[in-house]
Amino acid sequence: MALTNQRSRAAAEQLRRDGQAALDWVARYLEHVPELPVLSPVKPGDILRALPQHAPQQSESFDAILKDLDSSILPGITHWQSPNYFAYFPANSSPASVAGDLLSSGFGVQGMLWATSPACTELEMRVLDWLVEMLALPEHFLSTRSGGGVIQDSASSANLCALLAGRERATQFGSNEDGCDQRLTAYTSAQAHSSIEKAIKVAGIGRKNLRIIEVDDQFRMKPSHLARAIEQDNRDGRIPCFVGATVGTTSTMSIDPLPEIGAICREHGIWLHVDAAMAGTAALCDELRYIHKGLEYADSYCFDCHKWMLTNFDCTCFYVRNRTALTNALTITPEYLRNTASTSGTVVDYRDWHIPLGRRFRALKLWCVIRSYGVEGLRAMVRRHVQLTNEFVSWLRSDSRFETIAPVSLNLVCFRLKGPDSANEALHQKLNASGRLFLSHTKLNGKFVLRFCIGQSYTDEEHVGAAWHEIQKHATEPAVAAG
Ligand code: PLP
């Protein structure tokens, strides 16, 4: 600290001034966000038109920037941090996470190698091991055993990495050398997230080699169909390399039967990846751990703390049973990255655990969250959301105009007005245009269905009650009833 120089002092000064203003701005925003229209009402190009075409040549004050944030940017924000947000899956945030991200930005480290910031790697290892215990995940995912966890930017990336590891294991790392073997096949359910299909394209396996397995009437993968598809491919001389199962599908939060799927994968030596992007967090609670029944079969697993664990995007936790299977698939070491620690083999270099080389110090925000809320605090949030969901369902079921379409799972309700799609589409539009709530839709069994997910950090009974009031009100309006 004795060597503090002029530039560092000036930076500290500027951060105290502008950083404080930014923090105040965000705090004010959080106070008022419940009053803002949840879905941004702007039209395409509105924000672009409000922005100057050219970058400023001279420096501008942070005050001026904040002024423009209010006038030009805020109108184009859809308020994911509004307690009236019920769309897609949430993108959780919390003061502890924002503060953790600020610390990470302050350090500004790039943790590609252990050596480029040992704490960035070792805090991540420790926190991801904590999560194994917190969610009662199989112990082989611990870094102290054969596996380990890593924070990735998204479940999509984690799904891709799992596929690459499965592909390489099935071809004895030959696809990395010779190009993708066109005999490779992969399997996932008709309700799996689109990122699996995207990963198949990116990994060079090809969509024609992805077998989409039928689901049952509760939108879960049918194990008998999976077994049949694998056996047929084996007979045809194909190389089944990857099964992507889902715990908490995007449309309905259905849970694939992992014990049966896992046994099939084990019998055939196929990499089983479990994508629990949204639902995984529920395993904080003993009574919800049934979602992970059969997870002991999984070669890899991911869930998103940025969806339902009070941690700002991006924070996907990705685990592997055997870390060597993953790193062998992704390692590449140019001369300029060689260093004594890596060569010693005693450290983890997370650059080998995902696609990008560079990585932010994301573990800091997760560490701040877990310590600030404690496991009990996080559990309480999950339980509150699940309980609110059950209340919402009881209101819905007491109104004969509505029907639920899929089994209600955890914190997601798929419902619709009895009647034609047009009535439901109109209801959906009116609700979102009201600004009072935001919910999204899906199609199930060919029908337009509204999805109502209760998982936003600040959602409470009053918000769910107000949303239900709004849904009832718009459902009775003549334009909708006539639709
Ligand atoms: N997997 C599932 C089951 C999801 O529901 C989602 C997104 O909703 C994803 C993957 C993709 O998540 P991410 O945005 O972290 O890539």
Residues whose N, C-alpha, C, O or C-beta is under 5 A from the ligand:
A	BS01	PLP	F89 D153 S154 A155 S156 H193 S195 G248 T249 T250 D275 A277 D304
